[in-house]
Amino acid sequence: MASSLTSNDFQEGVDDEDAGRGLVSDENALQKHVAFFDRNNDGIIYPWETFQGFRAIGAGYLLSLASAFLINLGLSRKTRPGKAFSLETLMLGVEVKNIHMAKHGSDSGVYDSKGRFVSWKFEEIFAKFALTHSDALTSDELKAMLKANREPKDYRGWVASWTEWITLYNLCKDNEGLLKKETIRGVYDGSLFQQMEREKLAAAGRKKE
């Protein structure tokens, strides 16, 4: 991604210090993170698309089903302000362009309030918590990060962050139980999901041979 800064980089959620430390100026970083689940590319993610996306990256049936219901239930109305009784909202559709409106607390801060990627916050994860390997997190280090990110009495944020990161760890840890930096980076820009889908399809193709 490009790293040049523009005047738009100094909007809400990004101060001069953040910009100086290296805010990636791609304002669609969070949108790219979720766009994989918009299976028909119409700008709205419905529960069945979330289910299909989770299955595509190798998640089990029950995890995919639960994720589809809970994620869309939690995000739909937040991303569709003023449209509470529209058909799309009643069907738990999540609007991709407004995904930043559903950003929860007690997170890593790698996405700012506009959904942009803040590179120094990403690097901070490993500077603070990757104590065993500089380019990976162990299970204990991941849990330490989640605990450190907790905001007082933000119970929904605690649960949301724990669910996201533990699911990622279980799906993407390597054979040594490490969650690699490049893997986490791929989650933030959405490229990891595409890679996982390609790998699953390739593996399925080899089984048929």
N, C-alpha and C positions, 0 to 999 in steps of 0.2 A: 504494500500500500504506500501511497505517497505520503511524505512526512512534512511537506511544505505547509506553512500556516497562513491563514487569511484572517480578515477581520471577523469572520463568522466563528473563529475559534475562541473568541472572547465573549461568548454568550453565557447564559445562565449555566452554572455548574462548572465553569472553567474559568479560573482566574489567571492573572499574568504568570504566576509561578508555575501553574499547570502547563500553560502553553510553552513556557521556556524550557520545561523539562521534556517536552516532546509529545504533544498531543497529535495523534494521527488525524489528519484533517478529513478523513472519509466519514461523512455524517451518517452513512448508512450501515455502520459496523454492526449495530444491534439488529438491524433489519436483515443483514446478511446471515446473522446467526440463526434467525428463525425461518428464513426464506426456503430452506431445504424442505420444510414441512408443508409449504404451500405447493402441493403436488401438481395442481393444474395452473399455477402461476396467475391466479386471478386477483391476488392481493388480499385474500381472506383465507385463513386456515380454519377448517372445520374439524370437529373431533375425529372423523374417520380419516382425515388427512394426517393428523397427528399420529393416529394409530398406524397408518401405513408407513409413515416416516420412521417411527420407532422399530417397526418390524424390518424395515429396509436396512437399518444399521445393526441388526442382529439381536435386538431385545426380544425377550420371551413374550408369549401371547398375553399373559396376565399383566405383566409390567406395562406392555404397550396399551392394553385396554384401560388400566388404571390411570396411566399418564395422560391418555387422550381425554378422559373425563375430567380429571382434576386440573390439568393445565388449562384446558379451554374454559372450564367453569370459573377458574380464578382470573383469567386474563380477558375474557370476552368483553364484559361491560366496561372495563377500564380502558380498552382500546377503541371503544365505540361511544364516546360521550355524546349525550343527546339523542342516542338511537336505541334506548333501552328496550323499546317495544317493536323494533324492526324485525323482520323475518330472520335476517342474518344473526342478530343478537340472540333471538330466541333459540336459534340453532347452535348457539355457543360459538359463533364465528369470531376469530381473532383477526383484527385488521393490522396487517403487517406495517403499514406506514406509521401507525400510532403505537407501535410496540413499546417505545420508550415511556409511554404513559403508565405502563404496567410494571415498571422497574420497582423491585422491592428493596427494603432496607436490609441492613446486616449483610451486605454483599462485599465483594472485593474492591469495588470502586473503579474497576477497569473500564466500565462503561460510565460516561458522565450522564447528567440528567437529560441530555439530548440524544443519548444512545451512541455517542461517539467513543471510539477506543482511545484510552489514555495510556500511552506506552509506559510511562514511568510507574504507574500503579501496577501494571503487569509485571514489570521487573522487580517491583517491591515485594511481590509474593515470594519470589525465590531468594531475594536478599534477606528477608526476615525468617522464612520458614524452611527453605531447602538446606538443612544443616548436614544431612548425610551425603547428598549428591547435589552439586550446584545447579544441575539441569533437570531435577526431578523431585517429586514429593513422595514420601512414604505415607502409609496409612496414618500413622501417628502425627506426622507433620501436617497432613491435610486436616486432621481433626483439631490440631492446635490453631491452624489458620481460621477455621470456622469459629472456634471459641473466641479468638481475638477480634473477629469481625462483628461479634454480637453487639447490637445496640440495646440499651436498657429497655426491658419490657416489650421489645419488638418480637413477640412470639411468632407471628406469621413469617417475619423475615428469617428468623432462626430456622423454622421448619423448611421454608422454601430453599434457603441456601444449603442446608444439610441434605435435602432430597436431591437437589441438582448435582452437588459435588460427589455425593456417595454413589449416585447412579453413574456418573461419569467415571468414577474410580473403578467401579465393578465392571463396566463395559470396556474400559480402555487401559487398565493397568497392564504392564508387561509381565513376562514370566517371573520376574524378580519382585513383583508387587509394587512397582514404581509407576507413578503417573508422570510421564515425561513432559518437559516444558514445551516441546514442539507440538505435542498432542493437545495440551491446554490452549496453546496459541491457535491451533486449528479450530477449536471449539468456538473461540471468540469471533473468528471471521467466517465460520460456517463451513470451511473447506474440509474439516475432519469428517463431517457427516457424509459428504459426497465420496470421500475416499473409502469410508467404511462400507458404503453401499456398493461401490465398485468391487471391493475385495470380497464381499459376500456373494455377489453375482459371479465373480470369477471362480470362487470356491464351488459354487453350485454347478457351474459349467464343467469343472474338472470331474465332479462326481458322476456326471452323465457320460463322460468319455469311457 
